[in-house]
């Protein structure tokens, strides 16, 4: 059986052909309609064949945070509906709990269909 690949299509970003991935598919979440808040976040990740540029469709971006390594805790055994292999850790921010994803692993598994991505 062929694995489901969450690639929506490609975009031309300054002459580079960039695959666009929907993380909702990888996390088995219901699809959401695209609206004015929907954005594509462009990320650069290292892979076995070198660096890749990939776009991730997200519902919205509200804030960008930076966390020091010492403020990131390892994830618990169960992290809700998220596949734990994609979770690097958890960080506290005021009254919020932020899940920190392993974008490299998420992108490699989404683009290459490799669920054992390193």
Phi, psi and omega in degrees: 000135181281131179293150177285125178253125185278035181273122180277330183163204180225158173232157175261109181249100180052043177090351178261134177276118187242121175292145178247124186250143175255104181299338179301323180293315181299324181266009179055042177263157177297147177289154180235143179293144176283139178219193184293342179270345181293133180224163172250120176267125180266125181237154177243122182231152177275144178218177181298329180259022179104187183288141178236147173247128184222145175260136177246123177279126178231154183298321181188162173236125181252318182212159174239129183238152171240136180235136173288148182307323182290346178265002179257123180262150177296150181289151174290172181303320180243130181239060178060226184273354181285142174289120188300335181296343181262001183258120176278323182174187180234146178225144177265139178219105185052245181260015182250154171244122185253127175271126181259117183270152173272088185300321180301312180295319180298314182293314181298317181291328181285316183283319183264350181071022182261105181282354177253025183302141181270000000 
